Amino acid sequence: MLWLLLLQVWANCLWLGHSEVVPSFASCLQFFYKNTLPNNALQPANPAWICQRYKNQYYFATLYDKNRLIPIYSAYIYDPGNAPRPQKWLIEPQLLGKSYPPDMEEQANFLNQYHVSLEDLKKSQAVREDYNKLIGLTHGHLNPSGHHSTYRSRLTTFTLTNVVPQDANLNNGAWSRYEVGTMSKKSKGCKTTYVIVGAVPGN
């Protein structure tokens, strides 16, 4: 089972006065405080660096484990708002290969347009049906949609490259309180809050 762990909440304040698979985070360093990446302690054996991109714009960064098909961490800028919660999910085409487009896409559209089988997609990343069989677990967003202010920025968090199986009680309890209450309190008075949230694989 995978448990979410808050690796670092960088509420480092600047006081007022392509979802593209890339060889490094050079294209999306803006989501890390002072362009500083975490060390390699949690880097998986088979990593993918994803600059999460949609409609030709970067929204956050994810270090992804291509063996376990889960994110290790997502880095983003905290910017909460009241946009509607999206109801659809996106996939990361370039985890299948660099010949595919760099932007996140809806699963059905991608499979139809590029004639890719669901089985081939499942070799590169988790899909919605993987979660249908889980008991007592739910979608655990590393980068929560509620930490973003626009519909599009919220939509980009609805990709399973940003999600791990999370205990449902934790997700609806302590983790929900962190997402809604703790972050709001800890970032009060800050112009910019940089956040990195990760998952530690369990049994």
LUMDRENLO-660897 format. One record per residue: z, x, y of N, C-alpha, C in turn; residue in one letter. Coordinates in steps of 0.2 Angstrom, whole numbers, plus 2048, in hexadecimal, padded with zeros to 3 digits. Example, Ala and Ser with C-alpha at 12.3 -4.5 7.8 and 13.67 -1.06 7.14 Angstrom:
<pts>
8278427E482783E7EA8278427F0A;8238407F58248447FB827840800S;
</pts>
This chain:
<pts>
8008047FA800800800800804806M;7FD80280B7FC806811801803817L;80580781A80A80581F807808825W;80880482A80680683180B80B834L;80981083780E81483A80C815841L;81081484680E81684D80F81E84EL;80982184E80982884E80B82A855L;80882885A80A82A861808824866Q;80C82386A80B81E86F80B822876V;80682587880682987E806825884W;80C82388680C81F88C80D824892A;80882989280882E89780582A89DN;80882A8A28068268A880382B8ADC;7FD8288AF7FA82B8B57FC8268BBL;8028288BE8058248C38008228C9W;80181C8CB7FC81A8D17FE81F8D7L;7FC8218DD7FD8268E37F782B8E2G;79482186C79081C86879481A862H;79A80C85C79E80F856799814853S;79A81A85579581F85379982484FE;79682684979982B845797832848V;79B83684A79A83C84D79D84284AV;79B84884B79E84E8497A585084CP;7A684D8517AD84E8557AE84885AS;7B484885D7B58438627B2845869F;7AE8498697AC84C8707A9846874A;7A68418717A383C8757A8836877S;7AE8378757B38318767BA834878C;7BA83A87B7C083D87C7C4839881L;7C18358857C483188A7CA82D888Q;7CA82C8817CF82787E7D682B87CF;7D583287D7DB83687C7DE839882F;7E58398837E883B8897E684388AY;7E38448907E184B8927DC84E88DK;7D884988A7D384B8857D684F87FN;7DD84E87E7E08528797E084E872T;7DE85186D7DE84E8667E484F862L;7E684B85E7EB84D8597E9853855P;7EE8568527ED85C84E7EA859847N;7E885E8437E585C83D7E985A837N;7F08598387F58588337F385282EA;7F084D8327EE84782E7E784682CL;7E384B82E7DC84B82D7DA84A825Q;7D78458237D584481C7D0849819P;7D084A8137CB84E8107C484D811A;7C28478127BB8448147BB84081AN;7BC8438207BD83F8267B683D829P;7B683882D7B18368327B4835839A;7B183883E7B38378457AF831847W;7B282C8497AE82684C7B0824853I;7AB8258577AB82285E7A981B85EC;7AE81785E7AC81085D7A880D862Q;7A280B86179D80A86679A803865R;7997FF86A7967F88697927F7870Y;78C7F486F7877F38747877F9879K;7867FF87678580587A78B80787EN;79180587C79780788079C80987BQ;7A080F87C7A68118787AC80D87AY;7B080B8757B68078767BC80B874Y;7BC80E86E7C281286C7BF817867F;7C481B8647C28218607C6820859A;7C38218537C782084D7C5826848T;7CB8298467CA82E8407CA82A83AL;7C582B8367C48268307C482A829Y;7C78288247C882B81D7C2828819D;7BD82C8187B78298147B882880DK;7BE82B80A7C082B8037C4824802N;7C98238067CD81D8067CA817809R;7C581880D7C28138117C780F816L;7CB8138197D081181E7D0815824I;7D281382A7D38178307D981B82FP;7D98218327DF8258327E3824839I;7DF82483E7E28218447DC81F849Y;7DE81B84E7DA8198537DD81A85AS;7D981D85E7DB81F8657D881A86AA;7DC81886F7D98138747DD81387AY;7DB81087F7DE80F8857E1808886I;7E78078877EB8008877E97FD88DY;7E67F788C7E37F38927E47EB890D;7EA7E888F7EA7E288D7E87DC892P;7E67D788F7E37D18937E37CB88FG;7E07C68927E07BF88F7D97BD88CN;7D57C188A7CE7BF8877CF7BC881A;7CB7B787F7CB7B48787CB7B9872P;7CE7B786D7CF7BB8677C87BA863R;7C57BF8617BE7BF85E7BF7BC857P;7BA7B98547BB7B684D7B67B9848Q;7B27BE84B7AD7C28467AF7C9845K;7AD7CC8407AE7D383F7A87D783FW;7A97DE8407A37E28417A47E883CL;79E7EB83A79E7F183679C7F7839I;79C7FD83679A803839794806835E;78E80583878880683478780E833P;78A81283778881983678D81C831Q;79281982E79581B82879181B822L;78B81882278681881D78281E81EL;78182082477C82582577A82582CG;77882B82F77682C836770828838K;76C82683376682383476781C837S;76D81983676E81283877181283FY;77180C84377280C84A77A80E84BP;77B81185178281385378680E855P;78480885778880285978B7FE853D;7917FC8547947F784F7907F184EM;78F7EE84878B7E884778F7E3843E;78D7DD84378F7D883E78D7DA837E;7917D983278F7DB82C7897D7829Q;7887D18297827CD82777C7CF82AA;77C7D08317767D28357747D9833N;7797DD8327777E48307747E4829F;7777E18247747E181D76D7DE81DL;76C7D98217667D58217607DA824N;7627DC82A75D7E082E75B7E782BQ;7607EA82875E7F182575E7F181DY;75E7EB81A75D7EA8137627EF80FH;7687EE81176E7F280E7717ED80AV;7737EF8047777EB7FF77F7EB801S;7827E67FF7897E680178D7EB7FDL;78A7ED7F778E7F27F378D7F97F6E;7877FA7F97868007FC78B801803D;78B7FB8067907FB80C7977FC80AL;7997FA8047A07FA8027A2801800K;79D8067FF79E80D7FD7A0811803K;79E80E80979F81280F7A580F813S;7A78098127AD8068167AF7FF813Q;7B57FD8157B87F78127B47F1815A;7B47EC8117B07E68147B57E0813V;7B47DA8167B87D58177BB7D2810R;7B67D280B7B87CF8057BE7D4801E;7BE7DA8037C47DE8007CA7DC802D;7CB7D88087D17D680A7D37CF807Y;7CE7CB8057CF7C58027D37C57FCN;7D37CB7F87D77CB7F27DE7CE7F3K;7E07D07F97E77D27FA7EC7CD7FAL;7F27CE7F77F77CA7F77FD7CD7FBI;7FF7C98008057CC8058037D180AG;7FC7D280A7FA7D780F7F57D4814L;7F47D78197EF7D481E7EC7D9822T;7E77D78277E37DC82B7E87DF830H;7E97E682F7EE7EA8347E97ED839G;7E87EB83F7E57EE8447E87F4846H;7E57FA8467E88008497E87FF851L;7E27FE8537E17FC85A7E07F485BN;7E67F185D7E67EA85D7E27E7862P;7DF7E18617DA7DE8657DE7DC86CS;7E47DA86B7E87D88717EA7DD876G;7E87E38747E97E98797E37EA87DH;7DF7E587D7D87E68817D77DF885H;7D47E088B7D37DA8907CD7D6890S;7C77D988C7C17D588C7BF7D3885T;7BB7CE8857B97CC87E7B67D187AY;7B17D587D7AE7DA87A7B27E0878R;7B77E287C7BB7E787A7C07E5874S;7C27DF8747C67DC86E7C17DB868R;7BB7D98697B77D98637B67DF85FL;7B67E58637B47EB8607BA7EE85CT;7C07EB85C7C67EC8587C57E9851T;7C17E48517C07E084B7BB7E3846F;7BC7E98447B87ED83F7BD7F083AT;7BC7F08347C07F282F7C17FA82FL;7BD7FD8337BE8048357C4805839T;7C780083C7CD8008407D37FC83DN;7D27FB8367D77F68337D97F982CV;7E07F882B7E27FA8247E67F4821V;7E77F481B7EB7EE8187F27EF81AP;7F57EA81D7FC7EB8208007E581DQ;8077E681C80B7E181980B7DB81ED;80A7D581C80A7D08208107CE824A;8167CF82181C7CE82481D7D382AN;81B7DA82981B7DF82E8167DD834L;8107DB83280B7D983780D7D383BN;8117CE8388137C983C81A7C983FN;81D7CF83E8247D08408247D6845G;8277DC8438287E18478227E484AA;81C7E48468167E78498137E284FW;8147DC84E8127D78538167D8859S;81D7D98588217DA85E81F7E1862R;81D7E685E81B7EC8618157EB865Y;8107E78628097E686680A7E286CE;80F7DD86C80F7D98728157DB877V;81B7DD8748207DE8788217E587AG;8227EA8758237F187681E7F487AT;8187F38798137F687D8137F4884M;8147EE8858147EB88C81A7EF890S;8207EF88D8267F28908247FA891K;8227FD88C82180588C81C807891K;81780289381280489781280289ES;8187FE89F8197FB8A68198018ABK;8168008B18158058B681080B8B5G;80D80B8AF8088108AE80180D8B0C;7FD8128B37F68118B47F28118AEK;7F38168AA7EF8168A47F481889ET;7F38148987F78168937F381788DT;7F381D88A7EF81F8847F381E87EY;7F081C8797F481A8737F081C86DV;7F481F8687F18218617F581E85CI;7F281A8587F68168527F281884CV;7F681A8477F381C8407F781983AG;7F481A8357F681782E7F781D82AA;7FD81D8267FF8228217FE81E81AV;7F98218167F881E80F7FE81E80BP;7FF8198078058188038028177FCG;8068147F88048137F180180C7F0N;
</pts>
